[in-house]
Amino acid sequence: MRSTIKTSVACAVLLGGWSALSAQAEGVKIYRSYDPHSKVPTFSDQPLDRSSQVFATFDGTRLWPRAGTGPVTLAELNARRIALEPVVQRIADAHGIQAALLKAIIEVESGFNARAVSNKGAIGLMQVMPATAARYGSFDLYSAEQNLEAGARYLRDLLAMFNGDVQLAVAAYNAGENAVLRHGRKVPPYAETMKYVPMVLERYRRFRG
């Protein structure tokens, strides 16, 4: 699938011209938009229409898939994802989850960085909280495979809880299942969750395609 890039800053960021525009581009959000007919993605540094979702944030040097997870270039992000494809697919198959959904959550949560740690104590690829992992046994959450195993089990249970509704399961992964239940089985109106859910769903659609 071919893509198009609009605006000079987005072009520099996505094509690698960091140095010339680093000061200008610092803090820029990169948006991905889709033409409803051709499905070709367009990248820009501002929303173009209702399909526009934040793809990444540029800090003047690198792209940040999600604040607080560490910077990563697109090449690094793709290399990490490709390296993890076999184990992601195997664990997804083992738990009856679409690999595309696992990859979408991993990209938003950690940028495929197995050593990522949040300021809230979430760990690894799927940013699993130790207390959540403990529901399913003992795991080394810095191990890519064990982190995926714990995160996939939790996601599997969330999908079952919300009758296969991916949007609600993703919201619960971010905010907790009790938050979704308290808000009448709807996406909780938390700023982080309202941003998180469309970011994951955009990537989910991309990986499925």
SEVEXRO-181073 format. One record per residue (C-alpha): residue number from 1; x negated, y negated, z. Coordinates in steps of 0.05 Angstrom, whole numbers, plus 5000, padded with zeros to 4 digits. Last residue first. Layout:
<sites>
@nr: NUM	x: X	y: Y	z: Z;
...
</sites>
This chain:
<sites>
@nr: 209	x: 5096	y: 5102	z: 5131;
@nr: 208	x: 5103	y: 5133	z: 5199;
@nr: 207	x: 5040	y: 5095	z: 5222;
@nr: 206	x: 5069	y: 5029	z: 5199;
@nr: 205	x: 5137	y: 5040	z: 5229;
@nr: 204	x: 5105	y: 5058	z: 5296;
@nr: 203	x: 5060	y: 4998	z: 5290;
@nr: 202	x: 5119	y: 4951	z: 5284;
@nr: 201	x: 5155	y: 4989	z: 5340;
@nr: 200	x: 5095	y: 4980	z: 5387;
@nr: 199	x: 5091	y: 4905	z: 5375;
@nr: 198	x: 5167	y: 4899	z: 5378;
@nr: 197	x: 5167	y: 4931	z: 5448;
@nr: 196	x: 5109	y: 4893	z: 5477;
@nr: 195	x: 5134	y: 4822	z: 5467;
@nr: 194	x: 5201	y: 4833	z: 5503;
@nr: 193	x: 5164	y: 4875	z: 5554;
@nr: 192	x: 5114	y: 4820	z: 5571;
@nr: 191	x: 5168	y: 4766	z: 5576;
@nr: 190	x: 5214	y: 4810	z: 5618;
@nr: 189	x: 5286	y: 4814	z: 5594;
@nr: 188	x: 5290	y: 4889	z: 5606;
@nr: 187	x: 5305	y: 4928	z: 5543;
@nr: 186	x: 5374	y: 4957	z: 5553;
@nr: 185	x: 5398	y: 5018	z: 5592;
@nr: 184	x: 5442	y: 4975	z: 5636;
@nr: 183	x: 5388	y: 4929	z: 5662;
@nr: 182	x: 5375	y: 4970	z: 5724;
@nr: 181	x: 5364	y: 5032	z: 5681;
@nr: 180	x: 5311	y: 4998	z: 5639;
@nr: 179	x: 5276	y: 4973	z: 5702;
@nr: 178	x: 5280	y: 5042	z: 5733;
@nr: 177	x: 5245	y: 5072	z: 5672;
@nr: 176	x: 5183	y: 5030	z: 5681;
@nr: 175	x: 5166	y: 4964	z: 5648;
@nr: 174	x: 5118	y: 4985	z: 5593;
@nr: 173	x: 5135	y: 5059	z: 5583;
@nr: 172	x: 5207	y: 5041	z: 5598;
@nr: 171	x: 5208	y: 4992	z: 5539;
@nr: 170	x: 5178	y: 5045	z: 5495;
@nr: 169	x: 5230	y: 5095	z: 5516;
@nr: 168	x: 5285	y: 5044	z: 5505;
@nr: 167	x: 5262	y: 5029	z: 5434;
@nr: 166	x: 5250	y: 5102	z: 5418;
@nr: 165	x: 5321	y: 5123	z: 5437;
@nr: 164	x: 5313	y: 5199	z: 5440;
@nr: 163	x: 5368	y: 5208	z: 5492;
@nr: 162	x: 5340	y: 5156	z: 5541;
@nr: 161	x: 5317	y: 5206	z: 5594;
@nr: 160	x: 5291	y: 5254	z: 5541;
@nr: 159	x: 5249	y: 5199	z: 5508;
@nr: 158	x: 5224	y: 5179	z: 5577;
@nr: 157	x: 5205	y: 5250	z: 5593;
@nr: 156	x: 5165	y: 5257	z: 5528;
@nr: 155	x: 5131	y: 5190	z: 5542;
@nr: 154	x: 5109	y: 5214	z: 5610;
@nr: 153	x: 5082	y: 5279	z: 5582;
@nr: 152	x: 5048	y: 5241	z: 5526;
@nr: 151	x: 5013	y: 5195	z: 5575;
@nr: 150	x: 4987	y: 5252	z: 5617;
@nr: 149	x: 4962	y: 5291	z: 5557;
@nr: 148	x: 4934	y: 5230	z: 5523;
@nr: 147	x: 4894	y: 5212	z: 5585;
@nr: 146	x: 4870	y: 5284	z: 5590;
@nr: 145	x: 4846	y: 5283	z: 5517;
@nr: 144	x: 4812	y: 5216	z: 5521;
@nr: 143	x: 4778	y: 5231	z: 5587;
@nr: 142	x: 4778	y: 5167	z: 5628;
@nr: 141	x: 4844	y: 5188	z: 5659;
@nr: 140	x: 4812	y: 5250	z: 5690;
@nr: 139	x: 4877	y: 5285	z: 5706;
@nr: 138	x: 4908	y: 5322	z: 5765;
@nr: 137	x: 4981	y: 5342	z: 5760;
@nr: 136	x: 5043	y: 5317	z: 5724;
@nr: 135	x: 5071	y: 5266	z: 5773;
@nr: 134	x: 4999	y: 5246	z: 5790;
@nr: 133	x: 4993	y: 5215	z: 5720;
@nr: 132	x: 5046	y: 5163	z: 5739;
@nr: 131	x: 5010	y: 5146	z: 5804;
@nr: 130	x: 4944	y: 5139	z: 5767;
@nr: 129	x: 4975	y: 5088	z: 5720;
@nr: 128	x: 4965	y: 5108	z: 5647;
@nr: 127	x: 4937	y: 5056	z: 5599;
@nr: 126	x: 4950	y: 5101	z: 5539;
@nr: 125	x: 4878	y: 5103	z: 5517;
@nr: 124	x: 4847	y: 5094	z: 5585;
@nr: 123	x: 4869	y: 5069	z: 5653;
@nr: 122	x: 4923	y: 5025	z: 5684;
@nr: 121	x: 4896	y: 4991	z: 5747;
@nr: 120	x: 4937	y: 4927	z: 5745;
@nr: 119	x: 4878	y: 4886	z: 5718;
@nr: 118	x: 4876	y: 4935	z: 5660;
@nr: 117	x: 4823	y: 4987	z: 5647;
@nr: 116	x: 4799	y: 5008	z: 5577;
@nr: 115	x: 4748	y: 5064	z: 5574;
@nr: 114	x: 4785	y: 5107	z: 5523;
@nr: 113	x: 4790	y: 5048	z: 5475;
@nr: 112	x: 4840	y: 5063	z: 5420;
@nr: 111	x: 4860	y: 4989	z: 5418;
@nr: 110	x: 4882	y: 4998	z: 5490;
@nr: 109	x: 4956	y: 4990	z: 5500;
@nr: 108	x: 4977	y: 4965	z: 5431;
@nr: 107	x: 4937	y: 5016	z: 5393;
@nr: 106	x: 4953	y: 5073	z: 5441;
@nr: 105	x: 5028	y: 5058	z: 5438;
@nr: 104	x: 5029	y: 5059	z: 5362;
@nr: 103	x: 4985	y: 5121	z: 5360;
@nr: 102	x: 5033	y: 5159	z: 5405;
@nr: 101	x: 5092	y: 5137	z: 5363;
@nr: 100	x: 5060	y: 5159	z: 5298;
@nr: 99	x: 5042	y: 5226	z: 5329;
@nr: 98	x: 5116	y: 5239	z: 5335;
@nr: 97	x: 5131	y: 5274	z: 5401;
@nr: 96	x: 5150	y: 5347	z: 5411;
@nr: 95	x: 5102	y: 5357	z: 5469;
@nr: 94	x: 5052	y: 5404	z: 5437;
@nr: 93	x: 5059	y: 5370	z: 5370;
@nr: 92	x: 5040	y: 5303	z: 5399;
@nr: 91	x: 4981	y: 5334	z: 5436;
@nr: 90	x: 4954	y: 5365	z: 5372;
@nr: 89	x: 4966	y: 5303	z: 5330;
@nr: 88	x: 4932	y: 5258	z: 5380;
@nr: 87	x: 4873	y: 5307	z: 5386;
@nr: 86	x: 4863	y: 5308	z: 5311;
@nr: 85	x: 4873	y: 5233	z: 5298;
@nr: 84	x: 4824	y: 5210	z: 5352;
@nr: 83	x: 4765	y: 5196	z: 5306;
@nr: 82	x: 4811	y: 5163	z: 5256;
@nr: 81	x: 4839	y: 5115	z: 5309;
@nr: 80	x: 4770	y: 5096	z: 5334;
@nr: 79	x: 4745	y: 5082	z: 5263;
@nr: 78	x: 4807	y: 5041	z: 5247;
@nr: 77	x: 4799	y: 4998	z: 5309;
@nr: 76	x: 4724	y: 4989	z: 5296;
@nr: 75	x: 4738	y: 4966	z: 5224;
@nr: 74	x: 4793	y: 4919	z: 5248;
@nr: 73	x: 4745	y: 4888	z: 5298;
@nr: 72	x: 4755	y: 4900	z: 5372;
@nr: 71	x: 4759	y: 4856	z: 5433;
@nr: 70	x: 4776	y: 4884	z: 5502;
@nr: 69	x: 4841	y: 4908	z: 5533;
@nr: 68	x: 4861	y: 4845	z: 5570;
@nr: 67	x: 4906	y: 4815	z: 5517;
@nr: 66	x: 4929	y: 4865	z: 5465;
@nr: 65	x: 4902	y: 4883	z: 5397;
@nr: 64	x: 4846	y: 4832	z: 5407;
@nr: 63	x: 4810	y: 4815	z: 5342;
@nr: 62	x: 4739	y: 4792	z: 5343;
@nr: 61	x: 4694	y: 4731	z: 5338;
@nr: 60	x: 4735	y: 4667	z: 5345;
@nr: 59	x: 4783	y: 4698	z: 5394;
@nr: 58	x: 4832	y: 4727	z: 5344;
@nr: 57	x: 4899	y: 4756	z: 5367;
@nr: 56	x: 4930	y: 4817	z: 5334;
@nr: 55	x: 4990	y: 4841	z: 5294;
@nr: 54	x: 5042	y: 4794	z: 5324;
@nr: 53	x: 5108	y: 4808	z: 5289;
@nr: 52	x: 5141	y: 4775	z: 5229;
@nr: 51	x: 5204	y: 4809	z: 5203;
@nr: 50	x: 5247	y: 4749	z: 5220;
@nr: 49	x: 5208	y: 4704	z: 5173;
@nr: 48	x: 5139	y: 4675	z: 5160;
@nr: 47	x: 5111	y: 4675	z: 5230;
@nr: 46	x: 5045	y: 4638	z: 5235;
@nr: 45	x: 4972	y: 4657	z: 5225;
@nr: 44	x: 4988	y: 4700	z: 5165;
@nr: 43	x: 4986	y: 4772	z: 5141;
@nr: 42	x: 5034	y: 4798	z: 5088;
@nr: 41	x: 5056	y: 4871	z: 5087;
@nr: 40	x: 5085	y: 4902	z: 5023;
@nr: 39	x: 5153	y: 4934	z: 5037;
@nr: 38	x: 5171	y: 4919	z: 4964;
@nr: 37	x: 5243	y: 4900	z: 4978;
@nr: 36	x: 5246	y: 4873	z: 5049;
@nr: 35	x: 5178	y: 4838	z: 5042;
@nr: 34	x: 5143	y: 4852	z: 5107;
@nr: 33	x: 5109	y: 4806	z: 5156;
@nr: 32	x: 5045	y: 4816	z: 5198;
@nr: 31	x: 5024	y: 4759	z: 5244;
@nr: 30	x: 4954	y: 4741	z: 5266;
@nr: 29	x: 4951	y: 4699	z: 5329;
@nr: 28	x: 4898	y: 4646	z: 5330;
@nr: 27	x: 4861	y: 4635	z: 5396;
@nr: 26	x: 4797	y: 4614	z: 5361;
@nr: 25	x: 4809	y: 4604	z: 5287;
@nr: 24	x: 4781	y: 4534	z: 5280;
@nr: 23	x: 4720	y: 4548	z: 5323;
@nr: 22	x: 4705	y: 4613	z: 5287;
@nr: 21	x: 4719	y: 4586	z: 5217;
@nr: 20	x: 4652	y: 4591	z: 5183;
@nr: 19	x: 4627	y: 4647	z: 5228;
@nr: 18	x: 4685	y: 4696	z: 5222;
@nr: 17	x: 4692	y: 4707	z: 5147;
@nr: 16	x: 4713	y: 4779	z: 5158;
@nr: 15	x: 4770	y: 4789	z: 5109;
@nr: 14	x: 4823	y: 4789	z: 5163;
@nr: 13	x: 4798	y: 4728	z: 5202;
@nr: 12	x: 4779	y: 4687	z: 5141;
@nr: 11	x: 4845	y: 4700	z: 5106;
@nr: 10	x: 4885	y: 4687	z: 5169;
@nr: 9	x: 4849	y: 4620	z: 5176;
@nr: 8	x: 4858	y: 4600	z: 5103;
@nr: 7	x: 4933	y: 4613	z: 5102;
@nr: 6	x: 4968	y: 4674	z: 5071;
@nr: 5	x: 4942	y: 4745	z: 5063;
@nr: 4	x: 4974	y: 4797	z: 5018;
@nr: 3	x: 4977	y: 4872	z: 5026;
@nr: 2	x: 4971	y: 4932	z: 4981;
@nr: 1	x: 5000	y: 5000	z: 5000;
</sites>
